[in-house]
Amino acid sequence: MSLFDTLDGVIMSRAYGWALDDPLRKLNDNLVVASISVAVALGIGLVDLVGILVERVGGPSWLDAVAGLDLGWVGVTPASGFAVLWVWLGWRRRRPASS
């Protein structure tokens, strides 16, 4: 998990470097990254809360599947998504404009 956190930090620092080229892009990038971060944090918190509730109270069988998710992998998934997005954006920026 520490490796993925480090890679995510490196990737996001490069992405913020791209955003500094244009102030409007910086604002948009900050809003998008902040929104995604909040959504991921709420999702991980919800998975953890469901796990606690299922453990103490019980519930339908589909909640057992959510409660059984490994939170380490739940955290690696968004970091990997950021990495894929960063590679795609970098490729798109270097690609010559078609006329």
Contacts in CASP RR format, 6 or more apart in sequence:
PFRMAT RR
TARGET T0000
AUTHOR 0000-0000-0000
METHOD contacts of the structure
MODEL  1
MSLFDTLDGVIMSRAYGWALDDPLRKLNDNLVVASISVAVALGIGLVDLV
GILVERVGGPSWLDAVAGLDLGWVGVTPASGFAVLWVWLGWRRRRPASS
1 72 0 8 1.000
1 75 0 8 1.000
1 76 0 8 1.000
4 75 0 8 1.000
4 76 0 8 1.000
4 79 0 8 1.000
4 80 0 8 1.000
5 79 0 8 1.000
7 79 0 8 1.000
7 83 0 8 1.000
8 79 0 8 1.000
8 82 0 8 1.000
8 83 0 8 1.000
11 82 0 8 1.000
11 83 0 8 1.000
11 86 0 8 1.000
12 33 0 8 1.000
12 82 0 8 1.000
12 86 0 8 1.000
14 86 0 8 1.000
15 29 0 8 1.000
15 33 0 8 1.000
15 86 0 8 1.000
15 89 0 8 1.000
16 26 0 8 1.000
16 29 0 8 1.000
18 25 0 8 1.000
18 29 0 8 1.000
18 89 0 8 1.000
18 90 0 8 1.000
18 93 0 8 1.000
19 25 0 8 1.000
19 26 0 8 1.000
19 29 0 8 1.000
19 30 0 8 1.000
20 26 0 8 1.000
36 78 0 8 1.000
36 82 0 8 1.000
40 75 0 8 1.000
40 78 0 8 1.000
43 74 0 8 1.000
44 71 0 8 1.000
44 74 0 8 1.000
44 75 0 8 1.000
47 66 0 8 1.000
47 67 0 8 1.000
47 69 0 8 1.000
47 71 0 8 1.000
47 74 0 8 1.000
48 71 0 8 1.000
50 63 0 8 1.000
50 66 0 8 1.000
50 67 0 8 1.000
51 63 0 8 1.000
51 66 0 8 1.000
51 67 0 8 1.000
51 68 0 8 1.000
53 59 0 8 1.000
53 63 0 8 1.000
53 67 0 8 1.000
54 63 0 8 1.000
54 64 0 8 1.000
54 66 0 8 1.000
54 67 0 8 1.000
55 67 0 8 1.000
END
